[in-house]
Amino acid sequence: MKRLMVVAAMMVAGSAMAAEDLCSLQLQKLADQAAITKPSSVTGPSSEVNQLIAEAKAYEAKGDLDNCARSGQKALTLIKQTSGGSATQ
């Protein structure tokens, strides 16, 4: 029984660390992409990207790492779709 509880605790800790890593990774990719590409307007896709980035950072600040990663991935996908870049994983 002890062994099962230890394994379960390790799995929970591992998934939390994975979410943190994914959140951080998405935000780092967005920062790297921002250094390469400057949006030409504040409306349309670039405005939505900026909103998603702000959303991801807000989720990270609240500790909601799953939603942080989701918003970051949405922003990266939108960047790829609008610029033809390879911003996603």
Steps between C-alpha positions, in 0.01 A plus 500: 500500500784740583661434164174582318469830688859593420447424130179705496673795668784486248254497210317806632827686555622400155189629324522832685863537398414413140229768492745756638760402243248521216374839617855633527592348165204661322575841653868470404408409142271803487776725631741359242244548224437860611872572473500371141169637374348836572124511430407768247167588656314483827180371344413162358724199564782691674250652742363154577854368548577782744177425688585128520852580625359727770249229589775237526708724727198570720430127530866440589486768770191331648669162490259363238771333294272288283311803371828689467631229270174491302495876443867497408446221249202684348717810455782298342256328265350834397848641433580200283174531308537872433873519430580158365763458772575187696413624848320192626657191650 
